[in-house]
Amino acid sequence: MKIPFLSFFTKVKEHFSFGNTLVLWYRYYKMLVFIGFSIVLLFGGWNYYYSVYQYRFSDEEKKQYVDSYFKETTFKEARFNEVVDGLRVRARMHEETFEIKRNIFE
């Protein structure tokens, strides 16, 4: 039985060696790292551009987004007034002068 791609792999095995790969790496590692960095940078730039400028929302998704945004940003007046009252109480406490009831130096 003859495997179709087996002859291809045996030919590659004859010309491929780990030593040659290391020589290639030592000779061109700066260029290979730069090419890899460039590929990652270009992919990241494209992904950023696509996510910012090529978004697609259906009408239902837009409605859900607006509803969730409105729920998150509604002004909670009762809670706000509680916090302000608490701050006023603290301010009054800090305005009072502190009196020492017992003098330890007498």
trRosetta pair geometry for C-beta under 8 A, 3 or more apart (Angstrom, degrees):
i j d omega theta_ij theta_ji phi_ij phi_ji
2 6 7.3 -136 -175 37 64 128
3 6 3.9 87 78 -28 106 118
5 8 4.9 -47 -166 34 68 121
5 9 6.3 65 140 -20 84 99
6 9 5.9 -58 -152 38 35 107
6 10 6.4 32 154 -18 68 105
7 10 5.8 -53 -145 37 34 110
7 11 6.4 35 155 -19 65 105
8 11 5.9 -58 -153 36 29 109
8 12 6.4 26 152 -16 65 107
9 12 5.6 -52 -144 38 35 111
9 13 6.1 40 155 -25 66 105
10 13 5.5 -50 -145 33 33 115
10 14 6.8 40 153 -25 62 99
11 14 5.9 -49 -156 26 33 113
11 15 7.0 6 157 2 63 108
12 15 6.3 -74 -153 48 33 95
12 16 5.4 16 160 -12 74 124
13 16 6.0 -61 -122 45 26 102
16 20 7.1 -134 -157 57 43 129
16 21 7.7 33 -169 -47 84 106
17 20 4.7 93 63 6 87 101
17 21 7.1 -151 97 -6 48 86
18 21 5.5 -53 -152 35 38 115
18 22 6.5 38 151 -19 68 102
19 22 5.7 -53 -151 35 33 110
19 23 6.5 34 151 -19 66 103
20 23 5.5 -50 -146 35 36 113
20 24 6.3 39 152 -20 65 104
21 24 5.6 -53 -149 37 31 113
21 25 6.4 33 151 -20 64 105
22 25 5.5 -52 -146 36 33 113
22 26 6.2 30 157 -16 67 105
23 26 5.9 -55 -145 39 30 107
23 27 6.1 25 157 -18 64 112
24 27 5.9 -61 -145 39 26 109
24 28 6.2 -28 174 28 64 110
25 28 7.0 -87 -135 57 18 73
25 29 5.3 45 173 -76 67 96
25 32 7.2 -59 -131 24 64 157
26 29 6.3 -9 -116 -24 20 114
28 31 4.8 -53 -172 48 85 114
28 32 5.5 89 125 -28 91 100
29 32 5.6 -57 -141 40 33 111
29 33 6.1 33 160 -19 68 105
30 33 6.0 -54 -146 37 28 108
30 34 6.3 28 154 -17 63 109
31 34 5.6 -55 -146 39 31 113
31 35 6.3 32 155 -20 65 105
32 35 5.7 -51 -145 36 31 111
32 36 6.3 32 154 -17 63 106
33 36 5.7 -55 -147 39 31 112
33 37 6.2 33 153 -19 65 107
34 37 5.7 -53 -144 38 30 112
34 38 6.2 33 155 -21 64 106
35 38 5.6 -53 -147 36 30 113
35 39 6.4 33 154 -21 64 103
36 39 5.8 -52 -148 33 31 111
36 40 6.5 27 155 -14 65 106
37 40 5.9 -58 -149 39 31 108
37 41 6.1 30 154 -19 66 110
38 41 5.6 -56 -143 39 30 112
38 42 6.1 29 159 -18 66 107
39 42 5.9 -55 -145 38 28 108
39 43 6.3 26 156 -17 63 108
40 43 5.8 -56 -147 39 29 111
40 44 6.3 29 155 -18 64 108
41 44 5.8 -56 -146 38 29 111
41 45 6.3 30 155 -18 64 107
42 45 5.7 -54 -145 38 31 112
42 46 6.2 30 156 -18 65 106
43 46 5.8 -54 -146 38 30 110
43 47 6.2 30 155 -19 64 108
44 47 5.7 -55 -144 38 30 112
44 48 6.3 32 155 -19 64 106
45 48 5.7 -53 -146 36 30 111
45 49 6.3 29 156 -17 65 107
46 49 5.7 -55 -146 38 31 111
46 50 6.1 30 156 -19 65 109
47 50 5.8 -54 -144 37 28 111
47 51 6.3 22 159 -15 64 109
48 51 6.1 -61 -145 39 27 105
48 52 6.2 12 162 -9 65 114
49 52 6.2 -67 -143 43 25 101
49 53 5.7 -27 -180 26 66 116
49 54 7.3 50 133 -4 70 106
50 53 7.1 -71 -118 55 16 78
50 54 4.7 -42 -154 43 58 126
51 54 7.5 -15 -45 52 12 82
51 55 6.8 39 -173 -71 42 93
52 55 7.4 -62 173 -28 10 104
57 61 4.4 -136 -161 91 86 118
57 62 4.8 107 135 -60 129 84
57 65 7.1 -49 -143 -3 146 141
58 61 4.8 94 50 9 75 103
58 62 7.1 -136 94 -6 38 87
59 62 5.6 -52 -147 35 33 114
59 63 6.4 34 154 -20 65 105
60 63 5.7 -54 -150 35 31 112
60 64 6.5 31 153 -18 65 105
61 64 5.7 -52 -147 37 33 112
61 65 6.3 35 154 -20 65 106
62 65 5.7 -56 -149 36 30 112
62 66 6.3 27 156 -16 65 107
63 66 5.9 -55 -145 38 30 108
63 67 6.3 29 156 -18 64 108
64 67 5.8 -57 -147 38 29 111
64 68 6.3 24 158 -15 65 108
65 68 6.0 -58 -146 40 28 106
65 69 6.1 27 156 -19 65 110
66 69 5.7 -56 -143 38 29 111
66 70 6.2 31 157 -20 64 107
67 70 5.8 -55 -147 35 28 111
67 71 6.5 28 155 -19 63 106
68 71 5.7 -53 -147 35 33 112
68 72 6.4 29 156 -18 65 108
69 72 5.9 -59 -149 37 30 109
69 73 6.2 0 163 3 66 117
70 73 6.4 -74 -138 49 25 93
70 74 6.4 45 163 -52 65 94
71 74 6.5 -32 -145 -4 26 112
75 80 7.1 -16 177 -25 89 142
76 79 4.2 11 128 30 118 117
76 80 6.1 146 93 -23 68 90
77 80 5.5 -58 -146 37 32 115
77 81 6.3 32 158 -20 68 104
78 81 5.9 -54 -150 34 30 109
78 82 6.7 33 151 -20 62 104
79 82 5.6 -52 -152 33 34 115
79 83 6.6 33 152 -18 65 104
80 83 5.9 -56 -152 35 32 109
80 84 6.4 29 152 -17 66 107
81 84 5.6 -53 -144 38 34 111
81 85 6.3 37 155 -20 66 104
82 85 5.8 -55 -148 36 29 111
82 86 6.4 31 153 -18 63 106
83 86 5.6 -54 -151 36 32 114
83 87 6.5 32 152 -19 65 104
84 87 5.7 -54 -150 36 34 111
84 88 6.5 36 151 -21 65 103
85 88 5.6 -52 -149 34 33 113
85 89 6.6 35 152 -20 65 102
86 89 5.7 -51 -150 33 33 112
86 90 6.6 33 152 -17 64 104
87 90 5.6 -52 -149 37 35 113
87 91 6.3 39 151 -23 66 103
88 91 5.5 -51 -148 33 34 113
88 92 6.5 34 153 -18 65 102
89 92 5.8 -52 -151 35 32 110
89 93 6.5 34 150 -20 64 105
90 93 5.5 -54 -150 35 34 114
90 94 6.4 28 154 -16 67 106
91 94 5.9 -58 -149 38 32 107
91 95 6.5 34 152 -25 65 105
92 95 5.7 -54 -148 30 34 113
92 96 7.0 40 154 -27 63 98
93 96 6.1 -49 -159 21 34 112
100 103 6.2 88 120 -79 124 67
103 106 4.7 64 98 -6 113 110
